[in-house]
Amino acid sequence: MFELTIGCLKWAAVGFIVAFFLMRMYEASHIHDDIPRPEFKKRQSKRAALVLSTFAAMLSALVWLLVQKWD
């Protein structure tokens, strides 16, 4: 049971980090220096990145758990 919990946490961390990195890279690729961004849009994009990364972490952990149960 302990190994199962640790495995879920590992894969959740991997899913969170990968999704957060991809969201930040996507956001960075769409920034133009000549157009200033309002502060509320910066805060909103940070929140969206955290929410989507958390969802990706949960999904990653769930997939790992399902694969373990199939064996």
N, C-alpha and C positions, 0 to 999 in steps of 0.2 A: 504494500500500500504506500509505503514511504517513497519507493522508487517511482511509482506512478505519479505521485504528487510532484516530486522533483522534476520528472520528465515534462509534466504539463507546464510547470513554471519556467523551465528552460525554453520550451518552444514558444511560450507566451512572450518571453523576453526577446527572443529572436524575431517573432512577428512584429512586436512593437517597434523595435529598433529599425528593422528594414522598412516598415511602412512610414515611420517618422522621417527617416532619411530620404525616402523617395518623395514624400510630400514637401519637405524643405527644398529639395533640388528642383521640383516642379515650380514651386513658388519663386525660387531664385532665378529660374530661367524666364520668368514672365515679368521681371522688374525692368522698367525702363528708367534711365536716369533723368530724362527730360520731363517725365510726368511724375509729380510728387504724389505719394499715397497718403491719404488721411490716416490718422492714428487709429481710428476705430476699425479700419480695414486691416491694419496690421494685427490688432488684438483678435479680430474675428478669424483671421487666417491661422493664428497660433492655436486658438481654441479648436478650430476645425481639424488641424493636424493632430492635436492630442486626442480628440474624440475618435477620429478615424483610425489612428494608431492603436488605441485601446480596443476598438472593435476587431482590428486585424490580430491583435494579441489573443483575444478570446477565441476567435475563429481558428487560429493556428493551434492553440492548446486543445480545442475540441477535436480538430482533425487528428492530432497526434493521439489523443485518447481513444478515438474511434479505431484508429489503425492498431493500437495496442490490444483493443478488445477483440478484433478480428482474428488475431493469432491464437 
